[in-house]
Amino acid sequence: MTDAVSELLALLEVERLEVDLFRGFTPEHEVGRERVFGGQVIAQALASAYRTVKDDRLCHSLHAYFIRPGDPKIPIIYEVDRSRDGGSFTTRRVVAIQHGQQILNMSASFHVHEDGWDHQHKMPEVKQPEELKSRAELAEAFKDKIPADQLAHWTRPQPFEMKEISAINPFDPKPKSDVNHVWLRTMREVDISAPMHHCLIAYVSDMNLLGSSLRPHGLHWLNPKLMTASLDHAIWFHAPIRADQWLLYTMDSPKAGNGRSFNRGSIYTRDGKLVASTAQEGLMRKLTKKK
């Protein structure tokens, strides 16, 4: 049986239909969900862009807008525009299309390696992964309390092992600091290219980030009176990164209001090197019953 990591890697091997036209699919176990996971669309869009870029340059930043919910039942078409091929920078624009309409558009920039000055903020001091329970362990402990329609999603094999520090209790949420730390890595080692590691990080970077804005209000995404969705997403890659080694994803939410929240994240290696940063605005809407 194919493991969850292999399934995700296969998902990111987008199919080339034409020179700059690609097709991506959604896993069968996600077909029954309301919309495609945003991290999947970003990762497949980045994988499509990488297929048109020279091997001597890596993505250093991407900026994406979610325009419509993705339909899990049909493939996603990714159209790549070769905006610019310069001496040291390459720029690409990617449009994801379903039912003849855009569901995401993304700009990404790629850069050759250059030496330069180097500084960074220090990584926060937190508990180590070995001191924490994984999501799989927590799901097993709480499976009797998880709604039946959510149980399969909570307990199915995942491509990433994630260990939260000071997680919100989904069944008795209480207000907490918006600062949100998660250790993460793929469930097994992977022998893949640097671009594919970037695609894996793009996929997982959409997990937990919006959740930072729910914490001060004692909210969890299981709350039936809450509607959440990613509106846009940005990633900056600062240094080489491996998705199969422990990474600390430190997130916070400086502001929420007007039905939206602003969230940001920093990704560190276990030895404290800042390798990526993220930012996202999310929908944080109160649901009211129609009269």
HELIX and SHEET records of a PDB file:
HELIX    1   1 ALA A    4  LEU A   12  1                                   9    
HELIX    2   2 GLU A   28  GLU A   30  5                                   3    
HELIX    3   3 GLY A   38  TYR A   50  1                                  13    
HELIX    4   4 PRO A  129  GLU A  131  5                                   3    
HELIX    5   5 ARG A  135  ALA A  141  1                                   7    
HELIX    6   6 ALA A  148  THR A  155  1                                   8    
HELIX    7   7 ALA A  194  VAL A  204  1                                  11    
HELIX    8   8 LEU A  210  SER A  213  5                                   4    
HELIX    9   9 ARG A  215  HIS A  217  5                                   3    
SHEET    1   A12 GLU A  15  GLU A  18  0                                        
SHEET    2   A12 LEU A  21  GLY A  24 -1                                        
SHEET    3   A12 ILE A  76  ASP A  85 -1                                        
SHEET    4   A12 PHE A  89  GLN A  98 -1                                        
SHEET    5   A12 GLN A 101  VAL A 112 -1                                        
SHEET    6   A12 ARG A  57  PHE A  66 -1                                        
SHEET    7   A12 LEU A 226  PHE A 237 -1                                        
SHEET    8   A12 LEU A 274  LYS A 286 -1                                        
SHEET    9   A12 ARG A 260  THR A 269 -1                                        
SHEET   10   A12 LEU A 247  GLY A 257 -1                                        
SHEET   11   A12 ASN A 180  THR A 186 -1                                        
SHEET   12   A12 PHE A 160  ILE A 165 -1                                        
END                                                                             
